[in-house]
Amino acid sequence: MFDFFRSKPKNYIDLKSEDFNKGLTAKDAVLIDVRSAGEFNSGKIKGARNIDIMGPGFLAQIQNLPKDKSYYLYCRSGNRSGQAADVMGKNGFEKVYNLAGGVMDWPFELV
């Protein structure tokens, strides 16, 4: 009768760090850090570009991205990047992946 407690299906995939890292080797992979510029400059995954989810131009920036790429998103804990992945999925992106646990659970090098 009511769907108050029914969870909505995700339009992105959460990946653990090992699978996320493997995915980054794909030819069409685009790595996006959705943290603030300050967080981004304090240490990032090599090859990442910064599109701050809390910034005023976030939606405009993602709408200009090609939809035929695979997008790998991360933040500090996986929460903001999950929100960003959801927004991208709702805007027609089909291959969107979120780093579960964020850079806090990233066992590889940050630059």
C-alpha positions as CSV (number, residue, x, y, z in Angstrom):
1,M,0.0,0.0,0.0
2,F,2.6,2.5,1.0
3,D,6.2,2.5,-0.1
4,F,7.7,4.6,2.7
5,F,10.4,2.0,3.5
6,R,11.1,0.7,0.1
7,S,14.5,1.6,-1.1
8,K,14.9,3.0,-4.6
9,P,17.2,1.1,-6.9
10,K,20.6,2.7,-7.4
11,N,21.6,3.9,-10.8
12,Y,25.3,3.5,-10.1
13,I,27.5,0.8,-8.7
14,D,29.5,0.9,-5.4
15,L,32.9,-0.7,-5.8
16,K,35.5,-1.7,-3.2
17,S,38.9,-0.2,-3.7
18,E,40.4,-3.2,-5.5
19,D,37.7,-3.3,-8.2
20,F,37.6,0.5,-8.4
21,N,41.4,0.5,-9.0
22,K,41.0,-2.2,-11.7
23,G,38.3,-0.2,-13.4
24,L,40.5,2.8,-13.7
25,T,42.6,0.9,-16.3
26,A,39.7,0.9,-18.8
27,K,40.3,3.0,-21.9
28,D,37.1,5.0,-21.4
29,A,37.6,5.5,-17.6
30,V,37.2,9.0,-16.2
31,L,38.2,9.6,-12.6
32,I,36.4,12.4,-10.7
33,D,37.0,13.6,-7.2
34,V,33.9,15.4,-5.9
35,R,35.5,16.9,-2.8
36,S,36.3,20.5,-2.3
37,A,39.4,22.1,-4.0
38,G,41.2,22.2,-0.6
39,E,40.6,18.5,0.0
40,F,41.5,17.7,-3.6
41,N,44.8,19.5,-3.2
42,S,45.7,17.7,0.0
43,G,45.9,14.4,-1.8
44,K,44.1,12.7,-4.7
45,I,44.1,9.5,-6.7
46,K,46.5,9.9,-9.6
47,G,44.7,11.1,-12.8
48,A,41.6,12.5,-11.0
49,R,39.9,15.7,-12.0
50,N,38.1,17.8,-9.4
51,I,34.4,18.6,-9.8
52,D,33.2,19.7,-6.3
53,I,29.6,18.4,-5.7
54,M,29.0,21.3,-3.3
55,G,30.2,23.9,-5.8
56,P,27.6,26.0,-7.6
57,G,28.5,24.7,-11.1
58,F,28.5,21.0,-10.4
59,L,25.4,20.1,-12.4
60,A,26.5,22.3,-15.4
61,Q,29.9,20.6,-15.4
62,I,28.6,17.1,-15.4
63,Q,26.0,17.8,-18.0
64,N,28.9,18.8,-20.4
65,L,30.6,15.4,-19.9
66,P,30.2,12.8,-22.7
67,K,27.8,10.1,-21.7
68,D,29.7,7.2,-23.4
69,K,32.5,7.1,-20.8
70,S,32.8,5.1,-17.6
71,Y,32.9,7.5,-14.6
72,Y,34.6,6.6,-11.4
73,L,33.7,8.9,-8.5
74,Y,35.2,9.3,-5.0
75,C,35.2,11.6,-2.0
76,R,36.5,11.2,1.5
77,S,34.0,8.6,2.7
78,G,31.9,7.6,-0.3
79,N,28.9,9.6,0.8
80,R,29.2,12.7,-1.4
81,S,30.5,10.6,-4.4
82,G,27.4,8.4,-4.0
83,Q,25.2,11.4,-4.1
84,A,27.1,12.7,-7.2
85,A,26.8,9.2,-8.8
86,D,23.1,9.3,-8.2
87,V,22.8,12.7,-9.9
88,M,24.8,11.5,-12.9
89,G,22.7,8.4,-13.2
90,K,19.5,10.5,-13.2
91,N,21.0,12.6,-15.9
92,G,21.5,9.8,-18.4
93,F,25.0,8.5,-17.5
94,E,24.9,4.7,-17.6
95,K,28.4,3.7,-16.4
96,V,28.9,5.3,-13.0
97,Y,30.9,3.8,-10.2
98,N,31.4,5.0,-6.6
99,L,34.4,4.2,-4.4
100,A,32.8,2.6,-1.4
101,G,34.5,4.0,1.7
102,G,36.1,6.8,-0.2
103,V,39.8,7.7,0.1
104,M,39.6,6.8,3.8
105,D,39.6,3.1,2.6
106,W,41.9,3.6,-0.4
107,P,45.0,1.4,0.2
108,F,46.8,2.7,-2.8
109,E,49.0,5.8,-3.3
110,L,47.6,9.3,-3.2
111,V,49.4,12.1,-5.0
